Amino acid sequence: MQVLWSAELIQKYSVNGPRYTSYPTALSLQPDFPASAVRAALAGSADELCLYLHIPFCQQLCYYCGCNKIVTRHSEKADLYLQSLATEMALYQPLIADKTIAQLHLGGGTPTFLTQEQLSKLMQLLRQHFVFKADPELSIEIDPRSCSLEKLAHLRQLGFSRVSFGVQDFDEQVQITINRVQSEDLVRALVTEAKRLGFSSINLDLVYGLPYQKPESFLLTLQSVLLLDPDRVSLFSYAHLPTRFAAQRKIPTQSLPQAEDKLALLQLAIKHFSEAGYQCIGMDHFAKTTDSLAIAQQQGKLQRNFQGYTTAGQDALIGLGVSSISQVNGVIWQNQKELQDYQQLLAGGQLPLERGFSLSQDDKIRAALISQLMCHFELDVPAFCHRFAIEDFWSYFADALPKLDPLIGDGLVLCSDHHIQVTPLGRLLVRLVCASFDRYLQSNSNQSYSKVV
């Protein structure tokens, strides 16, 4: 996917907007959501489902992080958490007894906070309660500081085939300031061993916009990453929201790169990964053309869910654990965010729901359109109308036209009765194009989101 850079247009459209890992976004979820809606959604779901499992524990606080996490060095707390997860699994078991699990992803927090024994116990619980495909895709997020070579080998023995290592930046000053110090040698040893063990896909996470990042130092990180030769790279924009995330107050504001300097970091990354032969996947991912994510995009099958870009599970994802979000069969629900509340509901034999939302037919139509643009940057209008029995596309989406007009005028998107095309100039601003079709988005609520670039 070609991306053209225009600093002028990026600056012009320097606004906040959703990342569209779902539509409607999680901000639309409502409290007191009935468990009956979840049961009905699961009863009518697809035969194959995906699982996301949230492990909230971290041994150390990373100052930049906005994830739901519990910082502790007491591994026994995870034993109690596994008991809670077992209870939640038992509640879901009869609801999906006739379904199979195609994918499992462990996220956090830090999934590798778990000991090898706890990881084995977790997989035993999952296989006890759910029916997995013969060859499921198992993936896990790894903090290099909490994963020995022995633990990495153990993960492979448990059936994990995909790993994602959190790098963020190799520069020492950046690492010290965000309280996440890990050597390049450590990451290299893990990546090398992961390749030797036969993991089918290795991802490295990077973050741009962190304190003290400069083009010169970030270039060294990019070069080191390319030498490691990962299958995928995730490149995330750091959102500095100290009023929302207390730990970010420990980062000196003056250490953060200015807007134009931050954009220079992004431009540098796009240039180097593209020149190295990586395919730009959506806004913030790069993949080798032989990787399943790139192949899915090439075949028009790429999807998007709460985990980001994916090859499956857009409307068939069950989230387990504190704060996890599920989306199945047009219903979105989120678990309790506080561990005590989560465990209390489970102790009472209830699904640990905090809030949820049932999509209307209009929501499903707009969700499909937004997902298509986020993943593939284009829409076949007649085919879309046929799929959803829409007589006149632009009459149906008349509310989007005033928002699209300036984007069309600036060459970010081309629109006709037959086709919508996000141009190479508009691909970095695709969230803005999608926002034109979002009927929930209010301009006065945009501060709840990060910058679109």
Secondary structure, 3 states (H helix, E strand, C coil): CCCCCCHHHHHHCCCECCCCCCCCCHHHCEECCCHHHHHHHHHCCCCEEEEEEEECEECCCCCCCCCCCEECCCCHHHHHHHHHHHHHHHHHHHHCCCCEEEEEEEEECCHHHCCHHHHHHHHHHHHHHCCEEEEEEEEEEECHHHCCHHHHHHHHHCCCCEEEEEEECCCHHHHHHCCCCCCHHHHHHHHHHHHHHCCCEEEEEEEECCCCCCHHHHHHHHHHHHHHCCCEEEEEECCCCCCCCHHHHHCCHHHCCCHHHHHHHHHHHHHHHHHCCEEEECCCEEEECCCHHHHHHHCCCCEEECCEEECCCCCEEEEECCCCEEEECCEEEEECCCHHHHHHHHHCCCCCEEEEEECCHHHHHHHHHHHHHHHHCEEEHHHHHHHHCCCCHHHHCHHHHHHHHHHHHCCCEEECCCEEEECCCCHHHHHHHHHCCCCCCCHHHHHHCCECC
